[in-house]
Amino acid sequence: APHPHWLFGDQLGPHFLDPRHGGPDDRAPVVMIEARSVLRRRRFHRAKAHLVLSAMRHRAAELGDRVTYIRAETYGEGLEKVRGSGPLTVCHPTSRRALEFVRGREGVQILPAKGFLVSHDDFAEWAGKDEAEGKGQGKGQGRGQGKGGGNLRLEGFYRWVRERHELLMDGDRPAGGRWNLDHDNREPPPRGQDTLDVRGPWRPSEDEIDEEVRHDLDRWERDGEVAFVGRDGPRLFPATRREARTALRHFVAHRLAGFGPHEDAMLAADPVLSHSLLSAPLNLGLLDPAECVELAEEAYRAGDAPLNSVEGFVRQIAGWREYVWHLYWHFGEEYRHRNALRHTAQLPDWFLDLDADAVTAHCLSTVLAQVRDTGWTHHIPRLMVLGSRALQDGWDPAAVTDWFHRCFVDGYDWVMLPNVVGMSQYADGGRMTTKPYTSGGAYIHRMSDFCAPCAYRPTDRTGEQACPYTTGYWAFLHRHRTRLAANHRTARAVKGLDRLKDLRELLETAADRGDTPP
Ligand code: FAD
């Protein structure tokens, strides 16, 4: 008889049990372990704990007699309970910690990773070639490519994935003749509208499994066994394969066409805009990225969605998501401790507790409330409102990473590390991005409707109404002046800093805020 196969809680789709491409035998009994210590280790968002447990228990219900579902304190303890049955197989886990754990167990055979388009070997081949080609040549490959190849930039990787997997290709040319349509996808929100004209996203309804999960979480919380942040509420993200497929089809049919233009825009009353809300089911393994991009391409080929929207969506999934996954492994364990800017401030309590009501700045208070209530916001609030606040105020990047990991429904070690340490906090000193992502209030004003009702003014650098993003931006440039003056992508901003007549007053304004919420 085949060995039992252990399914982690983020390996829930059918592809993780598919015997093809190195998967387990299709008669293999399945083991799932719900380890309480995972919840105890960190103060997760309540909605995230709910989603993961609900998804695991739904999967167990589907697998019926084939699965042994074990509730244990730790994975180790759970495994002891099934040890009698001998060796196990498991698909390559998604975190270093879990990988080390399975590597350290005798008789556990690790099968290839699933749930990504690009295998570890193929990535290594690309990275090796990119690094070799990049040495000393000055050939740029578009936005984000920096001085040349060899930097493992997204754009080169993305094009390689498109070619290799024949995604949106016409022969050996990109569909429509251009690789990158980002330029069409940075529109501010439509003026005078507080929501986008687009059909709302698909949302699930809860069932008795959710009820049981809610009951358990209430009890553990009451007994002081675990503590959560964020509010409980109806489950908002798919917990089963069927729900995930419905959400994907609904997105492609009704929302994909408008995905592109307002991808970076923010509206207080419409946090989702045209975003897909598929990160949680993708990261739970309920959807495979291949089916997402294939369905999107079909919509383009059928004339149902324009290229800029489809290319934008394919870029997110076949580009960014794959790139981040591979960088996580490529950068190694020490990446988690990188702190190139030497930021050491602790996260303030109002941020840790998601206390949106304590915050005056309308952008930050709105976004923090979205996180508190749903465990999700789209990429620009994460990068330019939350992450930018942390960067400007010099918060410890490892603590910021931990915060994102705990508070977001789609947060996992692999996806958080590059996105927060690299992309958002520039703590890797530029291995992932060519410059730190932060801005003054002017960017937020242009891309959102947050500023009109705000007590601060994006143009004010000093005084009572000084926007904390504007003062924070200049204070950040000032603090890292030497480093940023030497970077060709930020040198001009530093020149702007030199022209400020009120810099000293501005720095006082920024310092005066101290620990009070902005
Ligand atoms: P859409 O805008 O509809 O994009 C489609 C899909 O592309 C997403 O579902 C996601 O699977 C993928 N994607 C796009 N960008 C990225 C990226 N940078 N990394 C990984 N996948 C990407 N994404 C996570 O899945 N988990 C995280 O913990 C996470 N943390 C982030 C932290 C910061 C500071 C930043 C700037 C980004 C983070 N992202 C993370 C990426 C991105 O913000 C989310 O994937 C996206 O907002 C999820 O919403 P959506 O499904 O509607 O995305």
Boltz pocket constraint, residues with backbone or C-beta under 6 A from the ligand:
constraints:
  - pocket:
      binder: B
      contacts: [[A, 274], [A, 275], [A, 276], [A, 277], [A, 278], [A, 279], [A, 280], [A, 282], [A, 283], [A, 313], [A, 316], [A, 317], [A, 320], [A, 321], [A, 324], [A, 377], [A, 378], [A, 379], [A, 380], [A, 382], [A, 383], [A, 387], [A, 404], [A, 405], [A, 408], [A, 410], [A, 411], [A, 412], [A, 415], [A, 416], [A, 419], [A, 420], [A, 423], [A, 424]]
      max_distance: 6.0
